[in-house]
Amino acid sequence: MIASNNKNEILYLLALLNNKINEIILKVNLMQEHEQSFLLPITGIKEFVRIPKIIEDNQFIKDEIIKKTEEMLALEEIKFSDLVDFSNVMMQKFNEVTLEGGDLILIKDKKNFLCKIKKDKNLVEQTIKAKFSDNKLKLNGKEIDLSDLRETPVIDFVKQKELKNYIDDLVFALYFRVPIKELSGDKAAEIKKMCAENEFYEITNNNI
């Protein structure tokens, strides 16, 4: 456990520890033969993890890493209640949940209760499909609790992966001094190309 009253530095450290460069270094030094996982003690971090030197010329890269790491973590906080309007639903138990015409439909004893999807309809649909077959949620005859449904996580894994790849490239740029001048999500492909010109990029990304 690592604690600090500086949120930005914790986010920055998380991005560094969650990067393939440090993953390789820590595995080589801490993982025992035939083990699938290992404990990461504070002493191990202090001994083997090197923090990139931050100067005026690369401070903006660190700032972007912190910003995007916070965005990536925020995706884990999104729930159905953030995307679907349940305000007009008074009943608390349902037999079935399905999608119809771009709306979420709650079904109780053959009565339908329409809930408007406020935003990210595709994400809601993808989540239903991923969690429940045929766009429907059925619990083998058990009733569905509205409060549980409201709190169900709705995570955009595609966006999460895009952010993680972008953050990883920025961390690589700090460690190997890739001469990045401008940053934005739109430049992610360009930044990746610049990082890939470094001889160590393929090694770290293939986890050799």
C-alpha positions as CSV (number, residue, x, y, z in Angstrom):
1,M,0.0,0.0,0.0
2,I,1.3,3.4,-1.0
3,A,-0.3,6.5,0.6
4,S,0.2,10.2,-0.2
5,N,-1.7,13.4,0.2
6,N,-0.5,14.4,-3.3
7,K,-3.1,12.8,-5.7
8,N,-1.2,13.8,-8.9
9,E,2.0,12.0,-7.7
10,I,0.1,8.9,-6.8
11,L,-1.5,8.9,-10.3
12,Y,1.9,9.4,-11.9
13,L,3.4,6.5,-9.8
14,L,0.5,4.3,-10.8
15,A,1.1,5.0,-14.5
16,L,4.8,4.1,-14.0
17,L,4.2,0.9,-12.1
18,N,1.5,-0.2,-14.5
19,N,3.9,0.3,-17.5
20,K,5.5,-2.6,-19.3
21,I,9.0,-1.2,-18.8
22,N,8.8,-1.5,-15.0
23,E,6.7,-4.7,-15.2
24,I,9.7,-6.4,-17.0
25,I,12.2,-5.0,-14.5
26,L,10.2,-6.0,-11.4
27,K,9.4,-9.5,-12.8
28,V,13.1,-10.2,-13.5
29,N,14.2,-9.1,-10.1
30,L,11.3,-10.2,-7.9
31,M,9.5,-13.1,-9.5
32,Q,10.7,-16.6,-8.5
33,E,11.1,-19.3,-11.1
34,H,7.8,-21.1,-11.9
35,E,5.7,-18.5,-10.1
36,Q,2.8,-16.8,-11.9
37,S,2.7,-13.7,-9.7
38,F,4.7,-11.9,-7.1
39,L,4.3,-9.5,-4.2
40,L,5.5,-6.0,-4.8
41,P,6.9,-4.6,-1.6
42,I,7.8,-0.9,-1.1
43,T,11.4,-1.9,-0.8
44,G,11.2,-3.5,-4.2
45,I,9.8,-0.3,-5.8
46,K,12.5,1.8,-4.1
47,E,15.3,-0.6,-5.2
48,F,14.3,-1.4,-8.8
49,V,12.0,1.4,-10.1
50,R,13.7,4.5,-11.4
51,I,11.6,7.6,-11.8
52,P,12.3,9.5,-15.0
53,K,14.0,12.8,-14.4
54,I,11.5,15.6,-15.0
55,I,12.8,18.9,-16.3
56,E,11.1,21.9,-17.9
57,D,11.2,20.4,-21.3
58,N,9.3,17.2,-20.4
59,Q,7.1,18.4,-17.5
60,F,4.2,18.6,-20.0
61,I,4.5,14.9,-20.7
62,K,4.2,14.1,-17.0
63,D,1.2,16.4,-16.7
64,E,-0.5,14.6,-19.7
65,I,0.3,11.1,-18.1
66,I,-1.4,12.3,-14.9
67,K,-4.4,13.7,-16.7
68,K,-5.0,10.6,-18.8
69,T,-4.5,8.2,-15.9
70,E,-7.2,10.0,-14.0
71,E,-9.5,9.8,-17.1
72,M,-8.8,6.1,-17.4
73,L,-9.6,5.4,-13.8
74,A,-12.8,7.5,-14.0
75,L,-14.1,5.1,-16.6
76,E,-14.3,2.5,-13.9
77,E,-16.8,4.7,-12.0
78,I,-19.5,4.8,-14.7
79,K,-22.7,3.0,-13.8
80,F,-26.0,2.3,-15.6
81,S,-27.6,5.1,-13.5
82,D,-25.2,7.6,-15.2
83,L,-26.3,6.6,-18.7
84,V,-30.0,5.5,-18.2
85,D,-32.9,7.6,-16.8
86,F,-34.6,5.5,-14.1
87,S,-36.3,8.4,-12.5
88,N,-39.9,7.4,-13.6
89,V,-39.6,3.8,-12.4
90,M,-41.2,3.2,-9.1
91,M,-41.2,-0.5,-9.1
92,Q,-38.1,-2.1,-7.6
93,K,-38.3,-5.7,-8.9
94,F,-38.3,-7.0,-12.5
95,N,-38.4,-10.2,-14.4
96,E,-36.4,-9.1,-17.4
97,V,-34.3,-6.3,-18.8
98,T,-33.9,-5.8,-22.6
99,L,-33.1,-3.2,-25.2
100,E,-35.7,-2.0,-27.7
101,G,-35.6,0.9,-30.1
102,G,-32.6,2.4,-28.4
103,D,-34.2,2.4,-25.0
104,L,-33.8,0.1,-22.0
105,I,-37.0,-1.8,-21.2
106,L,-37.7,-3.2,-17.7
107,I,-40.3,-6.0,-17.7
108,K,-42.4,-7.1,-14.8
109,D,-45.2,-9.6,-15.3
110,K,-45.5,-8.7,-19.0
111,K,-45.7,-5.0,-18.2
112,N,-43.0,-2.9,-19.9
113,F,-41.3,0.1,-18.3
114,L,-39.4,2.3,-20.7
115,C,-36.2,3.9,-19.5
116,K,-34.6,6.5,-21.8
117,I,-30.8,6.1,-22.4
118,K,-29.4,9.5,-21.8
119,K,-26.1,9.0,-23.6
120,D,-23.6,6.4,-24.9
121,K,-26.3,4.2,-26.3
122,N,-23.7,2.0,-28.0
123,L,-21.9,1.5,-24.7
124,V,-25.1,0.5,-22.9
125,E,-25.9,-2.0,-25.7
126,Q,-22.3,-3.4,-25.7
127,T,-22.5,-3.9,-21.9
128,I,-25.8,-5.7,-22.2
129,K,-24.5,-7.9,-24.9
130,A,-21.2,-8.6,-23.0
131,K,-22.9,-9.5,-19.8
132,F,-26.1,-11.1,-21.0
133,S,-26.8,-13.1,-24.1
134,D,-29.4,-12.0,-26.7
135,N,-29.4,-8.4,-25.4
136,K,-31.4,-9.6,-22.4
137,L,-30.9,-10.1,-18.7
138,K,-32.6,-13.0,-17.2
139,L,-31.8,-14.5,-13.8
140,N,-33.3,-18.0,-14.2
141,G,-36.7,-17.0,-12.7
142,K,-35.2,-14.7,-10.0
143,E,-36.3,-11.1,-9.9
144,I,-33.9,-8.3,-10.9
145,D,-33.4,-5.6,-8.2
146,L,-33.5,-2.1,-9.7
147,S,-31.0,-0.8,-7.2
148,D,-28.5,-3.5,-8.3
149,L,-29.1,-2.7,-12.0
150,R,-28.5,1.0,-11.3
151,E,-25.2,0.3,-9.7
152,T,-24.0,-2.1,-12.5
153,P,-20.7,-0.9,-13.9
154,V,-20.7,0.2,-17.5
155,I,-17.0,0.3,-18.6
156,D,-15.9,1.4,-22.0
157,F,-13.1,-1.1,-22.4
158,V,-12.2,0.1,-25.9
159,K,-11.6,3.6,-24.7
160,Q,-9.9,2.3,-21.6
161,K,-7.4,0.3,-23.8
162,E,-6.8,3.3,-26.0
163,L,-6.0,5.5,-23.0
164,K,-3.7,2.8,-21.5
165,N,-1.8,2.5,-24.8
166,Y,-1.4,6.3,-25.0
167,I,-0.2,6.5,-21.4
168,D,2.3,3.6,-21.9
169,D,3.8,5.4,-24.9
170,L,4.1,8.7,-22.9
171,V,5.9,6.8,-20.1
172,F,8.2,5.2,-22.7
173,A,8.9,8.7,-24.1
174,L,10.0,9.9,-20.6
175,Y,12.2,7.0,-20.0
176,F,13.9,7.0,-23.4
177,R,13.8,10.7,-24.1
178,V,11.6,10.5,-27.2
179,P,11.6,14.1,-28.5
180,I,7.8,14.8,-28.4
181,K,6.8,18.4,-28.9
182,E,3.0,18.3,-28.9
183,L,0.5,16.1,-27.1
184,S,-3.1,15.2,-27.6
185,G,-5.2,12.0,-28.1
186,D,-5.3,12.8,-31.8
187,K,-1.6,12.5,-32.0
188,A,-1.4,9.1,-30.3
189,A,-0.6,7.3,-33.5
190,E,2.1,9.8,-34.3
191,I,3.6,9.5,-30.8
192,K,3.5,5.7,-31.0
193,K,5.4,5.9,-34.3
194,M,8.1,8.1,-32.8
195,C,8.5,5.7,-29.8
196,A,8.7,2.7,-32.2
197,E,11.8,4.2,-33.8
198,N,13.6,3.5,-30.5
199,E,15.3,0.1,-30.5
200,F,13.9,-0.8,-27.1
201,Y,10.3,-0.2,-28.0
202,E,9.6,-3.6,-29.5
203,I,11.5,-5.3,-26.7
204,T,9.3,-3.7,-24.0
205,N,6.1,-4.2,-25.9
206,N,6.8,-7.8,-26.6
207,N,7.6,-8.3,-22.9
208,I,10.9,-10.1,-23.7
